[in-house]
Amino acid sequence: MADIVSEAQRSYNMSRIRSKNTKPELLVRSILHRLGYRFTVDGPKNKKLPGKPDIVLPKFKTVIFVHGCFWHGHAGCKNFRYPKTRTDWWKAKIDGNVQRDQRQQAELADMGWKVVVLWECELRNAAKLSELEQDLPLRISG
């Protein structure tokens, strides 16, 4: 199946996708701030942690990753499916992202850090968002 936009337009569209300060990240930071948590953004000040956690709560030795369902291959999510074009390339890319995520999370756990992964789809649903706000303190400190 051919792409319906030109290669230049596709390149431009993909370049507009943010990797930092996404709406889901800003939402999680807002919730944490409202709950009284203090944190650092886009990784720790000491660069010794593996990966690039979106939010680091040093006091609780907890990192939070806010994953987009597409880019991080959220299995079973209605928002995730491989594209119909260049499927082999996208499958390798996304599967590589999933393997990297798993490796980094295991390394963080081995270093004694608690890892919290929040998915984009969780943050789009108002009911789940309310539940998350109640549940987040337990996931961070307990």
N, C-alpha and C positions, 0 to 999 in steps of 0.2 A: 504494500500500500504506500503510495507516494505521499509525502508531506504536503499539506495544503497551503503552506506559506513558503516563501523563497528562503534559501539558505541564509541570506543576509538578515532577513526578518527574524528567522529562528534564532540566529546568533544574538541579535539585539534583544529578543524576548528573554533568552536564557541569561544574558548579562544583567538583566534587571532583577534577578532573583537574589535577594540578600542572604548573606551568610551570618551576619551579626545584626542585633537589634531588630529581629523579626517581631511581628505582632504577637506570636505565642510567647516569645522570650519576654517581651515587655509586659505582657499580661502576668506571667509568673513572677516577675520582679515586683510588679505592683502588689500582688497578693502577699508576697513575702514582706514587703515594706509595710503593708497594712497590718500584718501580724506581728510586726516589731522586730523582724530579723535584720541583721546587718550582714552584708555579703560583698564579695568582689565579683566583677563581671569579666567574662572572656578569659578565664584562666586565673590562676593564682599569681601573686606578685613574685613568689619564688617559682621558677619555671621547672621545678622538679617533678611535677605531676605529669603522668602520661596523658596525651590527648589534649583537647582544648575544651574543658568543661565550660558550659555556658554560665553557670553560677557556682561560686565556691563559698561555702559557709565554714571558715576556718575554725570558729569556736566549737562547732559540732562535728568537725572533721567529716563534712558531707559535701559532695559535689552533685550538682543537678545538670542533667543533659536534657534539653528541650529538643526532641527529635521531630523532624518533618516526616510524615508517614511515607511520602514518596522516596525521599533521598536516603532514608534509613531502613527501607524495606519492611514496613510494619505488617507482619504476617497476619492475615485474617481481617485486615482493615478494609472497609469499603472504599477508602481514599487511595489505596495502593493497588496498582497493577502495572505491569511492564508496558512500556509504549509499544505500539504496533509496528513502528519503523525502527530499524537498527536494533532489533530485539536482543541479539546476541551481545552486542556492545553494552547495552543498558543492563542486561542481566549480569554481566561480568562486573560492571561498575557498581551496581547496587549491592550485589552479593559481596563484593570487596569491602564496601562501606559497612555492611553488617558484620563481617569478620573482624574488621578493624575495631568497631564498636565493642564487640565481645572481648577482644584481646585487651583493649584499654580498660574496660570495666573490671576484668579479672586482675590486671596489674594494680589498679586502684584499690581493689578489695585486699589484695596481698599486702599492700602498704598500710592497711588499716583504715582506709577511707570507706565511708558509706556512699553508695551510688544510688541516686534516684533518677529514673528515666521517666520523663513526662512526654506523652505523645500529642502531636498537633490535634488529633481527633478528640482527645479528652478535653482539650481547651476550647473546642468549638461548641460543645454541648453544655447548655446552661445548668442542667441537672448535675452533670458530672463535674462541672466547675464548682458548684456549691459543695458537692461531696469532697472534691479535692481540697478546697479551702479548710474543711473540717479535718481531713485526713493528713494533710501536709505536715503539721507539727509532729505527728507520730512517725511519719516516714523520715523526718529529719533527725529527731532526737531519740527515737526509741527503737 
